[in-house]
Amino acid sequence: MSENLSGFAYLIASVFFILALRGLSSPETARRGNKLGIAGMFIAVVTTMADPRVGSFELIVLGVLIGGFIGTIVARKIEMTSLPQLVAAFHSLVGLAAVFVAIAAFYSPEAYGIGTVGNIHTLSIIEMSLGLVIGAITFSGSVIAFAKLQGIMSGNPITFQMQHSLNAGIAVIILVLIITLINAQSDNIFWALAFASFIIGFLLIIPIGGADMPVVVSMLNSYSGWAACGIGFTLSNPALIVTGALVGSSGAILSYIMCKGMNRSILNVLLGGFGGGAVGEGTADKGDQSAKAGAADDAAFLLKHASKVIIVPGYGMAVSQAQHALREMSDLLKAEGVEVSYAIHPVAGRMPGHMNVLLAEANVPYEEVFELEEINHEFSTADVAYIIGANDTTNPIAKTDPQSPIAGMPILDVDKAGTVLFVKRSLSPGYAGVDNPLFYADNTLMLFGDAKKMTEEIVQALG
C-alpha cells in the first residue's frame, strides 16, 4: 500500500474513532459508537498489515487469534460487577504494550526509521522515553487498581512517612534519566528508567482508598491513551497518535468531571495523594433495633400510593443483577400513574457509567435517567426515594463531617423525599467504610435482603 493511500486509510480510521467517542458519550448512541469504533480499528489493522515494511504476518495473525480468542472468552464470561477490574486489567495491557514497543524501538531503531542503535534521533528518543515512562506507570498503577477492586489486596490506603517526598524524589530521578538517555542512549539508563517508572506507578495508586477508585480507573484510562499516543509518534503511526490523544484527553476530562463530582482535586489525583476511604471500616453498627425494618408488602403499598418515585441504583444492584426486576417494578408503577425516574451519581458503582450500562441492559428508557445535577432538586417533591444498593453516594456525612473520607463529596439528597426505602443486606458501611446515619432517620424504612429478591417480592406485591 502506498504511503498516500495508507495515510488516507488512517485518516478514515481516525474519523471513525472520533465518531465512536462521540457515540459513546450517550447511552442512546453507545451501541452505534461501539460499531464505529470496531470499524475504525478494523481499517487501522488492515492498513497496518498492508504496510510493505511488515515482515512477519504469521506472528501478527497468531497474536490476533490468541488475543481475539482470550478477549471473546472474557467478554462472554465477565459479570457486570467485575467490569471495573476488567477495565483496569485492560489498561495495564495497553501500558505494557507501550513498554514493549519502546523496548523494540530502542534495540531495533532501524526497523522504525528512527536512527541506529546508540544514535536514535533526538525527537524519537524523547517520544520513546515518554511512551516508556507513561506506559510503565499505567501498567503498574493498573495492576494495583485491579488488585484492590478484585479484593486481592486490601482497598485501604497504604501510607507511610515521607511518601510524597519519595514520590517526588523518584519523579526527579525519572526526569534526570530521560535527559541522560537522550544524550547517552545506554542500555543501563533505559532499564533504570523503566524500573523507576514501574515503581512510581505502584506508589501513586497504593495510597488511594476504595471510595476514590472510580476516579483512579478513569485516570488510568487517560494514562493508557497518552502512552499509546507517545508510542504512536515513535512508530510514526497517525492512527495510533490520534487514537491515543482521543483516549488520553477524554479520560482526563472525565477524571476532572468525576473529581468535581467527588469534590476532589485533579492535581492530587495526578500525584497520587488523595483519597483515604478505608474499606470495611466504619463506626459500629447501631443494630437493627435503631432502624425501622419493613417488608416487601410495606414497600409496595408506599410505592403504589405515591405520585412521584425516584430510584437510586448503586453497586448492590449490580451485585445482585436486580436491574431487570427494577425495570419490571417501574413499569408496574407507571401503569398505576406513578411518575418514575432514576437518579445517577457520577461515581455510583465502581467505574464511570456503571449504573447507566446496567439500566440500559434492562432497557430502561433513557429519558427517565438523570444525573445528580439534573435531579437532585426534585427529591424534595418526591413521595418515595427507592435506594437499591447505593450507600456512600447518599450519605449525609459527606456534608457534616469534615474528617470523613467522603467529606465534601456531593451526594444525592434522598433524605428530602417523603419516605426513603433503603434496600440493603445489613447496616454495614459502604465501600468507603463510613456508617450512614440515613439508615436511622425517621423517614427511612430499611428493606433488608438481596436487592434482586426484595425487588421481585415488591413486584409480586404490586401485582
C-alpha positions in Angstrom: 0.0 0.0 0.0 1.4 3.4 -1.0 2.2 6.0 1.7 -0.5 8.3 0.5 -3.1 5.6 0.4 -2.0 4.4 3.9 -2.3 7.9 5.3 -5.8 8.3 3.8 -6.9 5.0 5.3 -5.5 6.0 8.7 -7.4 9.3 8.4 -10.7 7.4 7.8 -9.9 5.2 10.8 -9.3 8.3 12.9 -12.6 9.8 11.8 -14.4 6.6 12.8 -12.7 6.7 16.2 -13.8 10.3 16.8 -17.4 9.4 15.8 -17.2 6.4 18.1 -16.1 8.6 21.0 -19.0 10.9 20.2 -21.4 8.0 20.2 -20.2 6.6 23.5 -21.0 10.0 25.2 -24.6 9.0 25.4 -26.3 5.7 26.3 -28.7 6.2 23.4 -25.9 6.2 20.8 -23.4 3.9 22.7 -24.1 0.8 20.5 -23.5 2.8 17.3 -20.4 4.2 18.8 -19.1 0.8 19.6 -19.8 -0.3 16.0 -18.0 2.7 14.6 -15.0 2.0 16.9 -14.8 -1.6 15.7 -15.0 -0.4 12.1 -12.2 2.1 12.6 -10.0 -0.5 14.3 -10.6 -2.9 11.5 -9.5 -0.3 8.9 -6.4 0.6 11.1 -5.3 -3.1 11.5 -5.8 -3.9 7.8 -3.9 -0.7 6.8 -1.0 -1.6 9.2 -0.8 -5.1 7.9 -0.7 -3.9 4.3 2.4 -1.8 5.1 5.3 -3.2 3.0 7.6 -2.9 6.0 5.7 -5.6 7.8 7.8 -8.8 7.5 6.1 -11.3 9.8 2.4 -11.8 9.0 2.4 -15.2 10.8 3.2 -13.7 14.2 0.7 -10.9 13.7 -2.1 -13.3 12.7 -1.1 -15.6 15.6 -1.3 -12.7 18.0 -4.6 -11.5 16.7 -6.1 -15.0 17.0 -4.8 -15.6 20.5 -5.8 -12.1 21.7 -9.2 -12.4 20.0 -9.9 -15.8 21.5 -9.0 -14.7 25.0 -11.0 -11.5 24.6 -14.1 -13.3 23.4 -14.0 -15.8 26.3 -13.5 -13.0 28.8 -16.3 -10.8 27.3 -18.8 -13.8 27.4 -18.0 -14.8 31.0 -17.4 -11.5 32.7 -20.0 -10.4 35.2 -21.1 -6.7 35.3 -19.8 -6.5 38.8 -16.3 -7.4 37.6 -16.3 -4.9 34.8 -14.3 -2.2 36.7 -11.4 -4.5 37.4 -11.5 -5.9 33.9 -11.1 -2.3 32.6 -8.2 -1.8 35.0 -6.6 -5.0 33.6 -7.1 -3.8 30.0 -5.4 -0.5 30.9 -2.4 -2.4 32.3 -2.1 -4.3 29.0 -2.1 -1.1 27.0 0.7 0.3 29.2 2.7 -2.9 28.9 2.3 -2.9 25.1 3.7 0.7 25.1 6.7 -0.5 27.1 7.3 -3.4 24.7 7.2 -1.2 21.7 9.6 1.2 23.4 12.0 -1.7 24.0 11.7 -2.9 20.4 12.3 0.6 19.1 15.3 1.1 21.4 17.0 -2.1 20.3 16.0 -2.0 16.6 15.6 1.6 15.6 16.5 0.9 12.0 13.2 -1.1 11.7 11.3 2.1 12.6 13.4 4.5 10.6 14.4 6.5 13.7 18.2 6.1 13.5 20.6 3.4 14.6 21.5 1.7 17.9 23.1 4.3 20.1 22.3 7.1 17.7 18.5 7.4 17.7 17.1 10.7 16.5 16.6 13.2 19.4 12.9 13.7 18.9 12.4 9.9 18.6 14.3 9.1 21.8 12.3 11.8 23.6 9.0 10.3 22.3 10.2 6.8 23.2 11.2 7.8 26.7 7.8 9.4 27.4 6.0 6.4 26.0 8.1 4.1 28.1 7.5 6.1 31.3 3.8 6.6 30.9 3.3 3.0 29.8 5.2 1.6 32.8 3.2 3.9 35.2 0.0 2.8 33.5 0.9 -0.9 33.8 1.9 -0.9 37.5 -0.8 1.5 38.6 -3.5 -0.5 36.8 -2.2 -3.7 38.4 -2.7 -2.2 41.9 -6.1 -0.9 40.9 -7.1 -4.3 39.7 -5.9 -6.0 42.8 -7.8 -3.5 45.0 -11.0 -3.8 43.0 -10.7 -7.6 42.8 -10.1 -7.9 46.6 -6.7 -9.5 46.1 -5.2 -6.7 48.3 -6.9 -4.5 50.8 -8.7 -1.5 49.5 -7.5 0.5 52.4 -5.0 3.3 51.7 -1.4 2.3 52.2 0.6 5.2 53.5 3.9 5.7 55.2 6.1 8.6 56.3 7.8 10.7 53.7 5.6 9.1 51.0 5.2 12.2 49.0 8.9 13.1 49.3 9.8 9.6 48.0 7.4 10.1 45.0 8.9 13.5 44.3 12.4 12.1 44.5 11.6 9.3 42.1 9.9 11.8 39.7 13.2 13.8 39.7 15.2 10.7 39.1 12.9 9.8 36.1 13.4 13.3 34.7 17.2 13.0 35.1 17.2 9.5 33.5 15.2 10.8 30.5 17.7 13.6 29.9 20.6 11.2 30.4 19.1 8.7 28.0 18.7 11.3 25.3 22.4 12.0 25.4 23.9 8.6 26.3 21.3 6.1 24.9 22.7 3.5 27.3 21.1 0.1 28.0 21.5 0.6 31.7 19.9 4.0 31.7 17.0 2.7 29.6 16.3 -0.1 32.0 16.8 2.1 35.1 14.2 4.5 33.6 11.7 1.6 33.0 12.3 0.3 36.6 11.8 3.7 38.2 8.6 4.3 36.2 7.2 0.9 37.3 7.9 1.7 40.9 6.3 5.2 40.9 3.2 3.6 39.3 2.8 1.4 42.3 3.4 4.2 44.7 0.9 6.6 43.1 -2.0 4.1 43.5 -1.4 2.4 46.8 -2.4 5.4 49.0 -5.7 5.7 47.3 -8.7 4.3 49.2 -11.8 2.5 48.0 -14.0 5.5 47.9 -12.0 7.0 45.2 -11.3 4.0 43.0 -13.7 5.1 40.2 -11.6 8.2 39.6 -8.5 6.1 39.6 -9.9 3.9 36.9 -10.8 6.9 34.8 -7.4 8.5 35.3 -5.6 5.2 34.3 -7.7 5.2 31.2 -6.2 8.6 30.4 -2.7 7.4 31.1 -3.1 4.5 28.8 -4.2 6.8 26.0 -1.2 9.1 26.4 1.1 6.0 26.5 -0.3 4.9 23.2 0.0 8.4 21.7 3.7 8.6 22.7 4.4 5.3 21.1 2.4 6.4 18.0 5.0 9.2 17.5 7.8 6.6 17.8 6.2 4.4 15.2 5.1 7.4 13.0 1.6 6.0 13.1 -1.0 8.7 12.7 -3.9 6.4 13.7 -2.2 5.5 17.0 -1.4 9.1 17.7 -5.0 10.3 17.1 -6.5 7.4 19.0 -4.1 7.8 21.9 -4.8 11.5 22.1 -8.5 10.9 22.0 -8.4 8.4 24.8 -5.9 10.4 26.8 -7.8 13.7 26.6 -11.3 12.3 27.0 -10.1 10.3 30.0 -8.6 13.4 31.6 -11.8 15.3 31.0 -13.9 12.5 32.5 -11.5 12.4 35.5 -11.9 16.1 36.0 -15.7 15.8 35.9 -15.6 12.9 38.4 -13.2 14.8 40.7 -15.6 17.7 40.6 -18.5 15.2 41.4 -16.5 14.0 44.4 -15.1 17.4 45.5 -11.5 16.1 44.9 -8.5 17.9 43.4 -7.4 16.8 40.0 -3.8 17.7 40.9 -4.0 15.3 43.9 -5.3 12.6 41.6 -2.3 13.0 39.3 0.1 13.0 42.2 -1.5 10.0 43.9 -2.0 11.9 47.2 -5.8 12.0 47.6 -8.4 9.7 48.9 -8.4 7.7 52.0 -11.7 5.8 52.1 -10.9 2.7 54.1 -12.9 -0.3 53.0 -14.8 -2.2 55.6 -14.0 0.1 58.4 -16.5 2.4 60.0 -18.4 3.1 63.1 -20.0 0.1 64.7 -23.5 -1.0 63.7 -26.2 0.5 65.8 -28.2 -2.6 65.4 -31.5 -3.3 63.7 -33.4 -2.0 66.7 -32.3 1.5 65.9 -33.6 1.3 62.3 -37.1 0.7 61.1 -37.2 -2.5 59.1 -40.0 -3.2 56.6 -41.1 -5.9 54.3 -41.9 -6.0 50.6 -45.6 -5.5 51.2 -44.9 -2.3 53.1 -42.8 -1.0 50.3 -45.3 -2.0 47.7 -48.1 -0.1 49.5 -45.9 3.1 49.8 -44.8 2.9 46.2 -48.2 2.2 44.7 -49.8 5.2 46.6 -47.0 7.6 45.6 -47.4 10.1 42.9 -43.6 10.5 42.3 -40.8 7.9 42.9 -37.1 8.4 42.3 -35.0 5.3 42.1 -31.3 5.5 43.2 -29.3 2.5 41.9 -25.9 1.5 43.3 -23.3 -1.2 43.4 -25.6 -3.5 45.3 -27.9 -3.5 42.3 -25.0 -4.6 40.2 -24.0 -7.4 42.6 -27.5 -8.9 42.7 -28.2 -8.2 39.0 -31.5 -6.5 40.0 -31.8 -4.2 37.1 -34.4 -6.3 35.2 -36.6 -6.7 38.3 -36.3 -3.0 38.9 -37.5 -2.2 35.3 -40.5 -4.5 35.9 -41.3 -2.7 39.2 -41.0 0.6 37.4 -43.4 -0.5 34.6 -46.0 -1.6 37.2 -45.8 1.7 39.0 -46.1 3.7 35.8 -49.2 1.6 34.9 -50.7 2.9 38.1 -50.0 6.5 37.1 -46.8 6.9 39.2 -44.1 9.2 37.9 -40.8 7.2 38.0 -37.3 8.5 37.3 -33.7 7.3 38.1 -31.0 9.4 39.8 -27.4 8.5 38.9 -24.5 9.7 41.0 -21.3 10.4 39.0 -19.4 7.8 40.9 -22.1 5.2 41.5 -20.7 1.7 41.2 -17.1 1.0 40.6 -16.4 2.9 37.3 -17.9 5.8 35.3 -21.2 4.9 33.7 -21.6 1.6 35.6 -25.2 2.2 36.5 -26.1 3.6 33.1 -24.9 0.4 31.4 -26.9 -1.8 33.8 -30.1 0.2 33.3 -29.6 0.2 29.5 -29.1 -3.6 29.7 -32.6 -3.7 31.2 -34.0 -1.4 28.5 -34.8 1.4 31.0 -35.9 4.4 28.8 -33.0 6.9 28.6 -35.3 9.8 29.2 -36.1 8.5 32.7 -32.4 8.5 33.7 -30.9 11.7 35.2 -27.5 12.8 36.5 -27.2 14.3 40.0 -27.2 17.9 38.9 -30.4 17.4 36.9 -32.5 15.6 39.5 -31.1 16.5 43.0 -33.6 19.3 43.5 -36.5 17.0 42.8 -36.1 14.8 45.8 -38.0 17.3 47.9 -41.0 16.8 45.7 -40.8 13.0 45.6 -43.0 10.9 47.8 -40.6 8.0 47.8 -36.9 7.5 47.2 -36.1 3.9 46.4 -32.4 3.3 47.1 -31.3 -0.1 45.8 -27.7 -0.9 46.7 -26.4 2.7 47.0 -24.7 3.9 50.1 -21.8 6.3 50.1 -23.5 8.4 47.3 -26.5 9.1 49.6 -24.6 9.5 52.9 -25.3 12.9 54.7 -21.9 12.5 56.5 -20.3 14.0 53.4 -21.9 17.3 54.3 -21.5 17.2 58.1 -18.1 15.5 58.9 -15.0 17.2 57.5 -12.9 14.3 58.7 -14.8 11.7 56.7 -13.2 10.0 53.7 -16.2 11.3 51.7 -16.2 14.8 53.1 -17.3 17.4 50.6 -18.5 14.9 48.1 -21.8 16.0 46.5 -24.5 13.4 47.4 -28.0 12.7 46.3 -30.4 14.4 48.7 -32.6 11.4 49.1 -33.3 12.3 52.8 -35.5 15.2 51.5 -38.0 12.7 50.0 -41.2 11.9 51.9 -40.2 8.3 52.5 -36.8 6.7 51.9 -36.9 2.9 51.1 -33.4 1.6 51.6 -32.7 -1.9 50.1 -29.6 -3.3 51.7 -28.4 -6.6 53.2 -27.4 -5.1 56.5 -26.5 -1.9 58.3 -22.8 -2.3 57.4 -20.9 0.7 56.0 -20.5 1.2 52.3 -17.3 0.8 50.2 -15.8 4.0 51.8 -16.2 2.4 55.2 -18.4 5.1 56.6 -21.6 4.4 58.6 -24.7 6.0 57.1 -27.0 7.9 59.6 -29.7 7.9 56.9 -30.4 4.2 58.0 -31.7 5.5 61.3 -33.7 8.6 60.0 -37.4 8.9 60.9 -38.5 8.8 57.3 -36.3 5.8 56.3 -37.6 2.2 56.1 -34.9 -0.4 55.7 -35.6 -3.3 53.4 -33.1 -5.9 54.5 -32.2 -8.6 51.9 -30.8 -9.3 48.5 -31.6 -6.4 46.2 -33.0 -8.6 43.4 -35.0 -10.8 45.6 -36.5 -7.9 47.5 -37.4 -6.0 44.3 -39.0 -9.2 42.9 -41.1 -9.6 46.1 -42.2 -6.0 45.7 -43.2 -6.7 42.1 -45.3 -9.7 43.3 -46.9 -7.5 45.9 -47.7 -4.8 43.3 -49.2 -7.4 41.0 
